[in-house]
Amino acid sequence: MVESNILCGLHHTINMKDNEFKVHWNEDRESDKINPHYYTQGIDCIDYITSKNMSFLEGNVVKYVTRHRMKNGLEDLEKAQWYLTRLIRDYNKKGEESE
């Protein structure tokens, strides 16, 4: 079964037989001060983060890794690393508390 829809302004095709999910990016999306070009290419980062119910720390890891090539390069990767390190520290701390 092949199904084609518009989801969040993006044209996507689902091929249930082959377990495929293809997204045809909407190149007509316009950037603005809130949604600059590095957030309007493909799926919005915030849509992905909220669809996965990510925490603040998890969401920032995804955000900075996603945009590093289009915005601040190494600075964004270092920010992602900071949030990931904090996430790991908090994860380990919770493990100690449950013992």
RAVEN-V48033 format. One record per backbone hydrogen bond with DSSP energy under -1.0 kcal/mol. CO is the residue of the C=O (numbers start at 1). NH is the residue of the N-H. If there is no record, write none. Layout:
# RAVEN-V48033
CO&NH, CO&NH
This chain:
# RAVEN-V48033
1&16, 3&14, 5&12, 7&10, 10&7, 11&24, 12&5, 13&22, 14&3, 15&20, 20&15, 22&13, 24&11, 25&27, 26&29, 35&32, 36&39, 44&48, 45&49, 46&50, 47&51, 48&52, 49&54, 50&53, 55&59, 56&60, 57&61, 58&62, 59&63, 60&64, 61&65, 62&66, 63&67, 64&68, 67&70, 67&71, 68&73, 72&75, 73&77, 74&78, 75&79, 76&80, 77&81, 78&82, 79&83, 80&84, 81&85, 82&86, 83&87, 84&88, 85&89, 86&90, 87&91, 88&92, 89&93, 90&94, 91&95, 92&96, 93&97, 94&98
